[in-house]
Amino acid sequence: MSIQVPLGECVPPNTRHGVSVSLPLWEDNVDYEKGDPRVLSRMNSGYPRFFIAKVIQALAERLRERFALPGEAIMLFPSRACAERCVAFIHAQASKNEALYGLPKPESVRIVEHTVAPINKKAAALDAMQAVLDSNVTIYCTMFPEALFPLAKQYWQHTGNGISARLAEYCLHIEHVNDKCELEANSYSRLGRSPSGYHRKVATGATAEPSAAETELEADAYLEERFGRNLNAKYADDMKWALRRRIAGALLKEEKMQGAQVERGVAGLNASDVFLTATGMSAVFYAHQALLHMRQAKSVCFGFPYTDTLKILEKFGPGAYFLGNGEGSDYEKLEEILATHCQQGQPILAIFTECPSNPLLKTADLPRLRALADRYGAALVVDETIGSFANIDALKWADMVVSSLTKVFSGDSNVMGGSIVLNPLCKLYTPLQTAIAATFEDLMWCEDAIFLERNSRDFVQRVLQINQNALAVAELLRSSSKVSKVAYPKYTTPKNYQQIMRPNSNAGYGGLLSVVFVGGEAAARQFYDSLRCCKGPSLGTNFTLASPYTILAHFTELEWAAQYGVRADLVRISVGLEPQAELIAMFQAALEAIQVS
């Protein structure tokens, strides 16, 4: 086993719309965070909430040229509500950082609505080798002074509500076909003929020749449909319903016979309690928005979470308390916060926690959190991404469970998605249904739903193998004298994890672990640089993926993260489906590469 993807290339290689990027050396990660041109100039891909995909950049530039005023930048969204929230976020954050951004005038941050409609559906369908959507697509362009781009980018990153790369690709394709139709119409017009009753201005630089990317798109779409890996886009609604059934555990008879999924075991749960989102972070965002719709109040983040979860709780709404250790005295601190707010007549809105947490793999005591939430009138929201519902039963204790479907549920690292699941047995079920109906939008692009449905058909079988592989790797690392600590649910707050494990032989501890070394950063660098697997952001992939997590997620706040045990020299490993013997050999070789000082 020897994989070394070149710096800046998609991970895994040659993956269309891949959601990771190769950062093969420790120094590559550091230089990426520093903005070093050595790294940035080679970035052809990246995690989509941090790196705006090149196809989205291309569409944005086309629309910027068409609609922007001098000195304006642009960000693209799939709905007006998303664009309006971006406008509100820019104004709110600029007012908090007036010295840096000034106070933008209300009219300087605006929204332009752009509808993408094929002039000739037959031509568009033939070129794309797929059916053109029955309804037109509308893109909402948030326009703002260029100096405010960092704030717009924060909104894009935190909420995960930007447009999908596949949606951008579709729009660019239609725009290109329309350009060709207009050029042909203009040619006929000069000859005194008119092949079309529709005319519009052709974009600057329009050409009748497809780009290399568009040619690749056509071939890719053909292969996907020709060999049955995906269904036509017109079946997207059916695929979304299939996904919702799969996540709810509400399976058809044949699916149960095939072992296609686990049953949740929550009475009354069905597919209508599942809501699909465009990304995992948008699941957290919409869960929080639904709660805020019920009442405006602070939340508590219990345990050290993925970075954007805390940002959502802090920046949208009244704010949040952060109990970053997620164990020991934090339970007493939590109860003190809850009791104080109740005494003041301002009960805490919700407790948010990850099970297990990323990257320390701690599991909160969910029964204890449930009891505290009930006692003080708070909701309990659990992110089950790392544990996955194939291994743990978080929904039994939560009012809402959120998850990133981008990770192990998909596995193929080529599509984004998320989900919210309501617990029909909780006291807040009916008000949450009402709040979700008032705030939620289905923004999952049709092609993304199709890829996600295809990828997740063997979810349970993959999780079983990943469980076994990760446990073997964890035990190897723990046995090494060069390793200081391995964070893995079997060893980290094990009692809390085991009490929410599913009661079947297939349930395990998941595929994610973190490791720190006796030799500190020097040893971590040697280990990381010597690993012969894919290296970059994301997790839950079918292939093993390593990352110096803290460097990428908390580079500007390393000391702050360290006080919660998230060390700068931590290496996070997401174990994949490779043959176990090959994995053991690879990690053993990386351990041997560490030079004992």
Order of alpha helices (4+ residues) and beta strands (2+ residues): beta-beta-alpha-alpha-alpha-beta-alpha-alpha-beta-alpha-beta-alpha-alpha-alpha-alpha-alpha-beta-alpha-beta-alpha-beta-alpha-beta-alpha-beta-beta-beta-alpha-alpha-alpha-beta-alpha-beta-alpha-beta-beta-alpha-alpha-beta-alpha
